[in-house]
Amino acid sequence: MAPKKILAIKLRSLGDTVLMTAALSELRRAYPQAKIHVLVMSRWAPILENHPAIDQIWPFERHQERTARAKAVARTAFKLRQEEFDWVINFHASPSSALIAFGCGAKERSVHFHGHKDKNRYSTVTIPGKGQVKPITERDVDAIRALGVQSQAGAMPSLHLIPSEREECWPTPRESRILALGLGASRPTKTWPLRRFAETAVRWCSDGAHNINQAVALVAQDEPQLRADFLRAAEEAIAALPPEKQAGVKDRITVSSTLSIRKMAAFLSQASAFLGNDSGPKHVAAAVGTPTLTLFGPEHPFEWHPYSRDQHPYLFIEHLACRKDHHPGMPEWCSVSQCVEEMHPCMIQISVDEVFATLQKMVRPNS
């Protein structure tokens, strides 16, 4: 029988939360009359507001202390049990989220642990493709295929903004060309050197053919040092310009650390392009239709870049011997957080010239 009420769970990062919408849209297409609820981290819950595949959002607060975490899991499972879900789909399970999936009482449970050797605990169905390396969107869709949902390959994430959000997001002249910069990442080895972001921003804003260009770097509120370091690097890059090109450039380079998650999405929807590391804002930008250029370092793009390279190109240095943490036959991968011995060649070898040339092709394809 077709499910009347479905719970989707993904207690992961911002990027994972956005990526889940591809599978949710497929679920909505298959069961247009079903009520679809989602359980996500409270910090990211607002990004899913107004999505046509979602009827209700349940925010979850993760606790670091073990006892508090266990109590939160139990409370959440108890509340969800009252909803009497027919299905629960846990797209990227952890021990805590798997317990919630089990505890909510749904008779059909698709619980997908992504680890190639992990068992899918508490799942009542067999997840297809277990142990295969796939784009993350395909792994999410596998969790609904396990329940008999017919889905074609190629489902893409999407976010939904209301017109007023887009119009009010950023006070800038309509003709401005904004380059959004995503400076952060989940670990230091996934970050391109900050001074190179600054040099790219300066080149963008000092482009003689487009003196209305702006560059806006996105940083979190708890990263004041990153903000200061970026602005200092930008000043140094401006000082290296010929005097006739320096005028006004500093005023067109800014840093934003106060945007809410939805205002960030609205701002990115108005940007001409997004340049950044492999991180959450990159997936937000892609989901609102903005062209993106992603700089990959220790991890191969195959899993975490399901997008068309025509609109969403990436730069990646292939076949580095220092990437040696992947299993045989799987895409290259390096797990280190700080690259000391090898001096970070995966990111250092991506040049500002290459990045800027790619941006020009993205934004000005005919020039």
N, C-alpha and C positions, 0 to 999 in steps of 0.2 A: 504493500500500500504506500501511496505517496505520503511523505512526512508532512504534518501540519505545522510542526514547530521544531526549529533546528537551532542548536547552539554551536557557534564556531569559537574556537579558543586559539589565541596566539599571544603568549606572554613573552614578548621579545622586544627588540629595539624598534626605533622609529622606522628604519628601512624595512624591516620584516613586517611591520604593521601595514605599511603602504602596499607592499608586495602581495599581501594576503587578499587585497581587493580583486585581483585577477580571478582567483578561485571563487570568491564570493559572487562576482558577476556571473560566472558560469553556473553557480548554484541557483541564483535567482532566475536565470534563463530556463533552467530545467524545471524549477518549481515556483512559478510566478505567484502562486497563491499562498505559499508557506510563509510563516513568520520566522524571520531570521534574526537571531540575537548574536552579539559578539562580546566576548570577554577579552579585554586587552589591558595593557598597562595604563594606569590612570594618567600618566604624563602624556601619553600619545592619543588618548581617547578622542579629544576634540578633532583630530585630523580626519576622523571617519564621519563626522556629522554631515547630514544631508546626502549621504550616499544612497542611491536608489536600491541597492541590494541589502540594506540594513534597516531593520525595524526598531531595534533597541540596542544600546551600547551599555555594557556593564564594565565600569572601571575597576581595576585591581591594583592594590598597593603592595609592592613587594617589601618584605622585611628582611634585614640581614640577620637578626638574631633568630636562632632556630626555633625556640618556643613560640615567639611571636609569629613567625612564618607558618608554623603548623596550625596555630589558632586561626590565622587569616584564611588558610586553605579550607579548614573545616567550616568556618562561617560562610565562606563563599559557596562551597558545595551545598550546604544546607539551604541557603537562599535560592540557589538555582534549582534545587530539587523540587521546590514548590511550583516551579514553572511547568513541570511535566513535559519535558522535551522528548520528542520521538527519536531524534538523532543528536549526537554530539560529534563534532569534528575537531580534533586537536591537530593543527597543521604542523606544529614544530614542538613536540612534547618535551617537557622536563619532568623529573619525578613529581614536582609539586603540581604542575598543570595536568599530568596524567591522573593524579589522585582526584583532582577536581572533576575531570571528565568521568571518572568512575563513580564518584560520589553524587553526581547530579541525577543519577537514576535512569538515564536514557537506555533503552533496550539495545539500540544499535550505536556502536561506538567505533569511530575511525581514529585511532590514536597513533600518530606517526612520529616515532623517534628517528631523527635524521642520521644518527651515527650508523655507519655501515654495518657494524657488528652488534648494535643494540637491538634488543627485542622490543617489539611494539606492545608494551605492557598495557593490559586492560582493554585492548582492542578486540572487538568481536568480528572484525573482518580482516582480510589479508590485503595489505597495501601493495599495489603493483610497483615493480621497479625497485624494490628494496635492494640497497647495496650498489645501485648504479649512480654515477655522477650525472646530475641533470641540472639545467637552469632552475633556480629556486622557485620560479612560478610553476614549472612543471612538477616539481616535488609537491607543491601545495595542491595542485590539481589532482595529483595521484591520490591524495587523501579523500577527495570526493568521488573519484573513479572507483575507489574501493567499495563504495556504497551503491554502485550501479549507475552513477551519473555519466551520461555520454558527453564527452568534451573533446573538442579538437585541440591540437597543439597550437600554441601561439596566443593564449589569453594574456592580456596586458593589464597592469594596474591602472587605476583611475581614482581621482579625487574630484569632489564636486563643490564648487564655490558658488555662492549667490552673487548676482551682479554688483550689489553694493560692496561686497568684500573686495572685489577686483578694483572697483573705482576708487575706494578710499585707502588702498593699501600703502601708497607711496606718493608723496607730493613731488611730482617731477613734470617738466614739460612733456607733452605728448610725443614730441619728435625725438626725445632723448633715447639713446641706445644704452641700455644698462647691462653691464657684465656683473653677474652675481658670482661671488667667490665663496666656496665652501672650504674653510681652512682646516677644519677638524677631522678626526677619524678615531676609530675605536682603539688604536694603538699607534705609538710613534712611527713604527716602520711603515705604516700605510699613508704617511703624510709626505707630500712634496715639500721641499725646503721653503720656508716662509718667505725668504727674500726673493725667491723666484715668483711666488704669487704677487709680491709687491712690484717686481719688475714688469710682470705682465700687465698688472693694473695700470702702471704708469705708461706703458706703451699704448694701451687701449685708450687712455684719456689724453695722450699727447698726439694721437693720430691726426695729422694735419687735414685730412679729408673729412674728419668728423669731430669737430671741436665741441660737439654737444655730448660726447660719450661720457658716461659715468661708470665707476666701479664701486660696488658695495660688497664688503666682506661680512660674512655672517659668522658670529661667534656666540657662544653661550654666555649667560649673565655671570657665571662663575669662572670666566676666563679673562679677567682684566689684564693679565700679563700678556696673553696672546694678542689682545687688542693693541696694547702699547707697543709690543714688538713689531706688529705689522705696520702700524703707522710710522714708526721710526725707520723701518726698512723702506717704506714708500718715500719718505723724505730723502733718504740717501739716494734712492734711484732717481728722484727728481733732480737732485743736485748734480747728478752725472749727465743730465741732458744738456744740450746746447742752450745758452741763455735765452735765445729767441723762442724756444719751445717750452720753457718752464712756466710761463704765465698761465695762471688759472688751473693748472693741473692738480695742485694740492686740494683745491676746493671741490674737485669732482671725485675725490677718493674718500669714501667714508666707511665706517664700521658700524654695524647694527648689532646690538646685543639685547634689545628690549622687545623684539617682536614676539608676540604669542605664536603658538604653533600654526594657527590658521592664518594669522597675518603674514607669517613667513611664506606659507603656501600661496597666498594672494600676491605677495610681492614677487615671488618667483614666477608666477603666471604672467607678470608684466615685463619680466626681464627679456632681453634679446638673446641671452645665452647664459648657461651656468657652467662654471669651471670649478672642479673640485676633486678631492680625494674620493675614494669609494666609501661613501657614508650616507646617512639618512637623508640629508637635504638633496642629494643627487636624485634619490628615488622620488622625493616630493616634486622636484622640478620636472622630471620625466612624466609623472602622473598628471601634472597640470598642463602638459603640452609644450614645455619649453625645451629647446635644443640643449643638450648637455655634452660636455667633454669631460670624461672621467680619467684620472691618472691612477693606474693600477701599479702596485709595487710587489709586495710579497705573495699576493694571491692571484691566481689566474682568473680572468674575467668570465670564464665559461659559466660558472655557477651564479655569479652575482651581477651579471649584466645581460639580462634577457632581451634587451632592446635592439632595435634595428640600428646598425652602425651608420646608416645614411643620415639619420637625424640625431643619433646619439653615439658619436664616435668615441673611441678610447685610445689611450697610448699605453703600451705595455712592452717592456723589454723581454723578449723571448729567450728561453733556454739558458738561464743563468745557473751555473753549477751550485750556487749557494742555496737555491731553493731545493731542499732535499727532505722535507717532512711529509711529502705526499706518499700514498701507497703506490706500488708499481702499477703502471698503466693508467693512473689518474692524473688530472691536470696539475701542473707545478704549484707548489705551495710551500710557504715558509712560515713557521710559527713564532719566530723570535719577536719580542717586544721592542728591544733596543738592538740595533745593528752596530756592533763594535768591531768585530773581526774583519768583516767584509767592507765596511765603510759605505753601506747603503747604496749599492750600485743600481738596484732596481728603480730607485727614484732619482738618483743623481744623474743617471744617463738620459733622463727626459729633459730636454733643453727648453729654454724660454722661446727660442726661435721656432722650434717644432710646435710648441703649444700655440704660439701666436698665429703661425701660418694655418693651423687647423681651425682656430677660431675664425679667421678671416674667411675660410671656405664655408664654414657653417653659416655665418651671418651675411656674407656678401658672396654668394656662389658665382656671380657673374663678373666679379672684378678680379 
